[in-house]
Structures are given as structure tokens and as C-alpha cells.
């Protein structure tokens, strides 16, 4: 991918600007369509559909979705606008690529969630500014310091205890509701590829009428 840390529509379009479409099979909902550059396998991908299922495979991983009989209809954008819905579409995943995955640990989201827990606790329990400062310093040293790696970050949150006045601060309910992950750039890239690929397929079908 053009950047391993993020994928935007603009970057996806840059990745596929030299791609050509080859329709290998086109029989109702049974399709096999390939997109690649003529002289390169970089960023190539297949769109394969059968009843109730769509599989995208290629240079940026493999993902399988299931929702409606014709999955092109499920993913098809309207009015030529490339809109994706990672949350809803992610719920329809049947298989996730071992390359890139679906969700990944996000250090900044983790830090923000730690800060939110600290601030919520301060509002309801502690008013003393000195105690607040002491607690935050401990959190910085024992939790945020370890936030550069997923396992260490989660373990530090789970293990953290600090006596402050007559209270014990801990990150209770920290993992409820998520909030420390983001969609992998490979997953987002493949969603754009699905939408873009269907658009190119529709353009070719309409042109042949």
C-alpha cells in the first residue's frame, strides 16, 4: 500500500490508476473479475461473487463477505460517489485476511481512553490538585509509557492500582465498548477496491449496451 498506516480514497485511487479490468466470468451473480496493471502485479485484486457471497483477494489480502444474494448490489455506490461503511460492512465479514486483518490497536485512541478514565474519576472522586498530579504521574509512568505495544498497553491497564486518599484508582470497565482499535489500512483499502471495482464493472456493462 502507499502508506502502511492509513488508507484514504485519494491514496487508493493513486494505487490503482494504471489498472485494467478483465472479466473472466460473468454469469448472473457468479462473477470473477480481475483488476491489475498490464506490466505489474502491484495492488492487483480479484472480485469473485456467488450467491450470497463476495470475495476480494489479491496483493492487499483476502476478505469474504456475506449478506444478500447479489453482493454487487450490497456494495454498489450511487451517483458515482465512492462511499464505504467499515462498521456495517465489517459486520458482514465471513473470513478475514491473515495479511492486514480487520481491526488493529491504535495507540492514540488508547491514550485518549486512559485520559478519559482518569478525568471521569477526578470529577467524581478527587478534587485535590496535588493528588490529581500524583496519580497522573503514576499513570504516565506505568501505563502510557507502555502504550507503544498492544499487549504491554493492555496488561499495564489491567494491572494498574493506585491508592489515593481513601480510594483505590483502577481502570475498571476500561475494555467495555472498545475504543482502542481502528480499522486496518488493508481492510479499508479492500473496501475502496470493492466499491471502485463495481463502479468500473458497471461502466463497462453500460457502455456495451
KARA-V411902 format. One record per residue. N is the residue number from 1. SS is DSSP state (H for helix, E for strand, - for the rest). Layout:
n=N ss=SS
n=N ss=SS
This chain:
n=1 ss=-
n=2 ss=-
n=3 ss=-
n=4 ss=-
n=5 ss=-
n=6 ss=-
n=7 ss=-
n=8 ss=-
n=9 ss=H
n=10 ss=H
n=11 ss=H
n=12 ss=H
n=13 ss=H
n=14 ss=H
n=15 ss=H
n=16 ss=-
n=17 ss=-
n=18 ss=-
n=19 ss=-
n=20 ss=E
n=21 ss=E
n=22 ss=E
n=23 ss=E
n=24 ss=E
n=25 ss=E
n=26 ss=E
n=27 ss=E
n=28 ss=-
n=29 ss=-
n=30 ss=E
n=31 ss=E
n=32 ss=E
n=33 ss=E
n=34 ss=E
n=35 ss=E
n=36 ss=E
n=37 ss=E
n=38 ss=-
n=39 ss=-
n=40 ss=E
n=41 ss=E
n=42 ss=E
n=43 ss=E
n=44 ss=E
n=45 ss=E
n=46 ss=E
n=47 ss=E
n=48 ss=E
n=49 ss=E
n=50 ss=E
n=51 ss=-
n=52 ss=-
n=53 ss=E
n=54 ss=E
n=55 ss=E
n=56 ss=E
n=57 ss=E
n=58 ss=E
n=59 ss=-
n=60 ss=-
n=61 ss=-
n=62 ss=-
n=63 ss=E
n=64 ss=E
n=65 ss=E
n=66 ss=E
n=67 ss=-
n=68 ss=-
n=69 ss=-
n=70 ss=-
n=71 ss=H
n=72 ss=H
n=73 ss=H
n=74 ss=H
n=75 ss=H
n=76 ss=-
n=77 ss=-
n=78 ss=-
n=79 ss=-
n=80 ss=-
n=81 ss=-
n=82 ss=-
n=83 ss=-
n=84 ss=-
n=85 ss=-
n=86 ss=H
n=87 ss=H
n=88 ss=H
n=89 ss=H
n=90 ss=H
n=91 ss=-
n=92 ss=-
n=93 ss=E
n=94 ss=E
n=95 ss=E
n=96 ss=-
n=97 ss=-
n=98 ss=-
n=99 ss=-
n=100 ss=-
n=101 ss=-
n=102 ss=-
n=103 ss=E
n=104 ss=E
n=105 ss=E
n=106 ss=-
n=107 ss=H
n=108 ss=H
n=109 ss=H
n=110 ss=H
n=111 ss=H
n=112 ss=H
n=113 ss=H
n=114 ss=H
n=115 ss=H
n=116 ss=H
n=117 ss=H
n=118 ss=H
n=119 ss=H
n=120 ss=H
n=121 ss=H
n=122 ss=H
n=123 ss=H
n=124 ss=H
n=125 ss=-
n=126 ss=-
n=127 ss=-
n=128 ss=-
n=129 ss=H
n=130 ss=H
n=131 ss=H
n=132 ss=H
n=133 ss=H
n=134 ss=H
n=135 ss=H
n=136 ss=H
n=137 ss=H
n=138 ss=H
n=139 ss=H
n=140 ss=H
n=141 ss=H
n=142 ss=H
n=143 ss=-
n=144 ss=H
n=145 ss=H
n=146 ss=H
n=147 ss=-
n=148 ss=-
n=149 ss=-
n=150 ss=H
n=151 ss=H
n=152 ss=H
n=153 ss=H
n=154 ss=H
n=155 ss=H
n=156 ss=H
n=157 ss=H
n=158 ss=H
n=159 ss=H
n=160 ss=-
n=161 ss=-
n=162 ss=E
n=163 ss=E
n=164 ss=E
n=165 ss=-
n=166 ss=-
n=167 ss=E
n=168 ss=E
n=169 ss=E
n=170 ss=-
n=171 ss=-
n=172 ss=-
n=173 ss=-
n=174 ss=-
n=175 ss=-
n=176 ss=-
n=177 ss=-
n=178 ss=-
n=179 ss=-
n=180 ss=-
n=181 ss=E
n=182 ss=E
n=183 ss=E
n=184 ss=-
n=185 ss=H
n=186 ss=H
n=187 ss=H
n=188 ss=H
n=189 ss=H
n=190 ss=H
n=191 ss=H
n=192 ss=H
n=193 ss=H
n=194 ss=H
n=195 ss=H
n=196 ss=H
n=197 ss=H
n=198 ss=H
n=199 ss=H
n=200 ss=H
n=201 ss=H
n=202 ss=H
n=203 ss=H
n=204 ss=H
n=205 ss=H
n=206 ss=H
n=207 ss=H
n=208 ss=-
n=209 ss=-
